[in-house]
Amino acid sequence: MIEIEDLNKKICLIDGDYFPFVVLHCKKLVDIDGNPMLDDDGNNLKETKSLQDSFNEVDQLLYNILFHCQSNKFIIAFSKSFDGLTYRHSVDSEYKANRKDRVLPEGYTEVKNYIIDKYKAVYRMGYEADDVLATLKKNLKDIYEPIICSHDGDLLYLEGRNFNIKKFEFIEVNQTQALHKFYKDLCVGQPGDNIKGIKGFGKESWEKLINSYYDEFNQKELIIFVFDEYVNKYGIEEGLINMLKNYKLLKILDNLAMDNAEELIQKL
């Protein structure tokens, strides 16, 4: 049985960027048990549905997340950009350039606005939902038990207890696992975001690097090992420039102020 005290203590920090895509594409839309939602004939839901159907599915998806996380408190965060540009584009103009021709699904703006208006979603102009959620987690951890709810691997590998809203399962991440994920991306890169790592350095190279050292090394030692790899490939000056650029691209910020702070206060 869920205690009311537990419900009030937990707070779901939800990645809103995922919602419009999942309800409009009918991909990975799941019921309260995490099973694919079907139509009356037992088939996967078709893409031919009204906006109101999509709104209803947003509500249902949110309810399912809260049910599984055993929480009655939540904050939804969205990315907000200046004509598609964020802080990370100032670091590298080619950030996410591989997505420039992506076509948003029909109804995307309407569904996003529905979520923002109804649930008082929060944001910081020029930053991504990842940064907003990491900031909220840091600021709320002394008051609540924050649970990051996302499909994004970067957020799901932040230290703590997180909920995968695509697979409907929890993931527990310790400090070592979080550090390994970050520095692996720093070496290998993230092709999905067009972030280049060390040229010629792949997953096998990372495993070889990790296996060469004691598993529980700290952040200071990790950064030295990674820097050595950059220097070996590019030399000291170019290696430092490339590593710092990728570090800024990959680092999720946790010190933002919300542009719509009054709505955040209402949520709490």
ZIKAZI-V524256 format. One line per field, one symbol per residue. phi: phi as a letter, one per 30 degrees, with the letter a starting at -180 (. if undefined). burial: b if it has 24 or more other C-alpha atoms within 12 Angstrom, else e. A space follows every 10 residues. Layout:
# ZIKAZI-V524256
phi=???
burial=???
This chain:
# ZIKAZI-V524256
phi=.ddeddeddd bdccddedee ddddchcidb ddcicedcdd ciceedddbd ddddeddddd ddeddddddh bcbabcbbdb bchicbeddd dbdcehddcd cdcddejedd dddeddddch dcabeibcee dddddddddc ddcbcdbdca cdddddcddk cbbddcchbd bcbcdddddd ddddddddjb edcicdcdei ccdddddddd ddbedcdcdd dedddddedd dddcjddddd dddddddddd dddbbdcddc dddddddd
burial=eeeeeeeebb bbbbbbbbbb bbbbbbbbbb beeeeebeee eeeebeeeee beebbebbbe bbbbbbbbbb bbbbbbbbbb eeeeebbbbe ebeebbeeee eeeeeebbeb bbebbbeebb bbbbbbbbbb bbbbbbbbeb eeebbbbbbb bbbbbbbbbb bbbbbbbbee bebeebbbbb bbbbbbbbbb eebbbbbbee beeeebeebb eeeeeeeeee ebbebbbebb eeeeeeeebb ebbebbbebb bbbbebebee eeebeeeb
